[in-house]
């Protein structure tokens, strides 16, 4: 009787240790899989950063955003060699830069959106390029004219924050 009880305890410990090892292996495999999935995008960003550095040498990079509207454009926020903050647009065929001082900041655009639509929830706001203009691209959830909450793409001038072009409403379904 005592012998079977100690054997059961040993089996429980063995099962607990085995379950722990399987859990650790599962977590490790999951992390490796996620790293594998994002490795291509990280490589693209590194290549984009290298292209930008050749045209506009940056001493500091604060962020890289990917904007897709008609064409894929990467936008880098950084500091150039003169110590001035700049936005760098990396297009498939060219690289351009704009001083941050010549643009409106993200918080101002957010305030403009909330002033125009008090119930708006800004899902994403990023710099982009549309219709040969530098823009702030806002993905917003707000009520439409019928009072139904929907998602919209709205564009704002990068230089002064004023609304640009038409608003693109997404269907509810």
N, C-alpha and C positions, 0 to 999 in steps of 0.2 A: 504494500500500500504506500509506504513512504517512498519506495523506489519509483512508482508510477507518478507520484506527485512531483518529484524532482525532475523527472523526465518531461513532464508537462511544462514545468517552469522553464526548462532549457529550450523546449520547442517554442514557447512564447517569446523568449528573448531572441532566439534565432529568427523568428518571423518578424519581430520588431526591427532588428538590425537589417534584415534583408529589405524590408519595406523602406527604411531610411535610405539605404544605398540606392534602391530603385528610384526614390524621389530625387536624390541628388543627381543621379544620371539623367533623369527626365529634365530637371531644371537646366543642367549643363547643355544638353542637346537643344533645348528651347532657345537658350541664349546664343548658341552657335548658329542656329537656324536664322534667327532674327539678324544677327551680324552679317550672315551670308546674303540675306535679302537686301539689306541696305548698303552693301559694299559697292555695288555699281553706282548708286547715287552719290556716295562719298567720293568715289573716284572721279565722277563727272564734276563735282564741286571743286575737287583739287585741281583738275584741268582748267576749269573756268577761272579759278583764283590765279593760276599761273599765267593764263592769257591776260588777265586784268593787270597783273603785276608788270608784265612786259610793256603795256601801254601807259598805265598810271601807277607808278610805284607807290605802294602803300606801306606805311610803317606799322599800322594797326588795322585789324579787321574786326568789326563789331558784329557782323552778321551777313549771311547770304540768304537771299530769298529767291525762289523760283516762281516766275509769273508766266502763265500760259494764256494768251488771248490772241489768237491769230498766229503767233509764233512764240517759241520758247525763248524767254529772256531771263537771265540771271541778274539780280541787282545786289550789289555789294555795298554795305555801309562801312566806311573806314576813314582813316586819317592818312593824308598824303605826306610826302617828305617835307613840305613846308609847315606841317603841323595843323593844316586846315581839314576840317571834316568834309568828306565828299561822298556822293552817291556815284557808283560806277555801274553802268549798264553794259552787260556783256551779251551782245547779239550773236547769232551764228556767223555773221560776216564782218562785224566791227565792234569796237569798244568805245564808249563815250563816258564822260563824267560831268557831274554838275556839283558845284559847291553846295553844301547843306544850307549855307546862308541865303542862297537863291531859291530855296524851296520852302514849302510850308511843312511843319512837322506833323507827325501822326496824331498827336493829341488835339491839334487844331481841327484836323479833318474829323476826328471823332466828335468833337464839340459841334461842328457844323451838321453832322448827321443827326445828333441828338436834338439839336435845335429845330431841324426840319421835321423830324419824326421822333416825338418824345417817347414812344413805346418801342423804339428800335433796339434790337440786340445785335451788336456787331459780332459776327462769327469770325470774320477774318478781314484784315485790312493790310494790304501790302502794296509796295510800289510796283508799277508795271509800265507797259507801253501799249497804246491802242490808237489807231488812226493817226499814226505819225506824231503822237504826243506822249510826253511823259505824264503818267497819271498815278493817282492812288486808286487802287481797285478794292472796292468794299463789297464783301459778301454779308448781307444784312437780312435778319428776320424781322419783319414788321407786319402791321396790318395793311391790307390793300384797301381800295375804295369801298369794298363791300364789308369790311370789318373782319375778314378772314386772315389769319396769320399765314404769311407766305415768305419765301426766300426770294431775294432780289440781288442782282449785281448792279452796282452803281459805280460811276467813275467820277473822280474829282481831279481838277487841275493840280499838277504837282507844284506849280509855281505859286498859286494863290489859294488853292482849296475850293474853288468854285465848282459847282456841278457841271459835268460835261456830257453831252450826247443824251441818248435815251437810256431809260432804266429797263433792265432786262428782268422780267418776272419769271420765276420758275413755276411750273405747274405743281399743284399740291400732291399729285399722285406719282 
